[in-house]
Amino acid sequence: MGHVGRDPDTFEWVVPRLPYVVVYEVDRVQERVVVTGVFHGAQDREGGRDP
């Protein structure tokens, strides 16, 4: 589910009908999904903007 993320070993899932992106990792050893962030779709995740 989702697509390859911006950071290595992460995935991103765009929540249907909502403006959110869930960033997660898959821990295959412990067989779990670790959510590392939830962002609003309009949020600047690059963080490089000058005022």
VENJO-V950129 format. One line per field, one symbol per residue. burial: + if it has 24 or more other ideal C-beta (glycine too) atoms within 12 Angstrom, else -. A space follows every 10 residues. Layout:
BEGIN
burial=???
END
This chain:
BEGIN
burial=---------+ +++------- +++++----- --------+- ---------- -
END
